[in-house]
Amino acid sequence: MRSPSRRRARLSLLAVLSAVVAVAGLLSRVPTAGAAAPGCRADYRIASQWGGGFTAEIGLTNLGDRVDGWSLTWTFPAGQRVSQAWNAQVTQSGAAATAVNVDWNRSIATGATVSFGFNASLSGQNTVPSAFALNGVTCTGGTTPTTGPTTGPTTPPGDPWTPPAVLAPGLTEVWNHVESTYPNLYGFRNYGWDQLFANGGQINYCVRWDSSAPVSAALRDQIHAGLTRQFGKWMAALTGWNNWPYATVPVKVVGWAVRDRAQLQWTDNSVDVYVNDINENAPQCSTPCGRFFHQDGNYSGCPGGKAHHYDMSLWLTSGFGGGAGGDWGQRVGSEYFVGAVGQENIHILLHEVGHSFGLDDFYDWTPAGVCCFIMKAGSASSITEFDRWMLRDWWRHLKSRYGY
Ligand SMILES: [Zn+2]
């Protein structure tokens, strides 16, 4: 059940959190009779970063009256330069950036959020912009400056939250930490959860083969199988729990991106092949087919339509150590992945898939009562009971979004 009062309390808490980002631009405003009350919140998130560049996403929430046509402005503090944007037109003059709506997202109803993203180059520190303005009015995170009611973390009613006693305090710490550090926790709409429900209980992948090595049909199928096995380990934690509706979650690899078609040693057409479409200095599957670029689910520009879209990328990069994960997918070393493809646990990928479902890193702290788990990088090589309960905690907090 979803109670309006709880929803409102949540909104207030978010407003307080986002004020950390927006506080530098706090304005006092004199209300004018009959005038539309403007108000906005901008959540700026660095989705991935590499040498010399990064990808950022901005969620723009309209907290005032409905707008028809919008521009969002901000100033980059550290010389960042936008090179490419999606779901908005972004221009830049010096440090001043302006994002203007595209046709289909020009209207934002009160309380609604639109998201857009961009790639940018980077010359130094990737300092986050601190002030945003919607149609010239500074985003303060509210329509009037307010301290708002404070609320503690909520426990959805009626949930079978029964973790082992030894894990419970640490899990509470983790969720409190998530609530206090994610700038747009409940507004963000492209978690693995969202992708899975939008795709009817299946996840489609495209492989970015960021390597000059050849790939046989057998290796292609092993990579698919390895990915399916790792993904399934997370999903198994949910099976039968707390109204989770899927007995299994199929992983379908719909495409491969490669620099040179000759690297792929198969002639069947079981997957779409994208050749030499280079983005982030790596082969990329067609952006009109990518969920990351079309979070509205409109794949009309994708050859083959929705059935050929991909929710996530499995980005395999030659010489890449470690990993990266997010709503866009996962990135690990190609040599590492191929070397581990037959292993029961491909632990770096397991960790990165956890990120795609919202799970956090633990670089600088450890929850009470636990030492080792997959999301604490380097401390475990398989998903632990603590990891499974962290995933379930996400489901119980997000499930009302999908009608459960
Ligand atoms: Zn991580």
Boltz pocket constraint, residues with backbone or C-beta under 6 A from the ligand:
constraints:
  - pocket:
      binder: B
      contacts: [[A, 323], [A, 351], [A, 355], [A, 360], [A, 361], [A, 375], [A, 377]]
      max_distance: 6.0
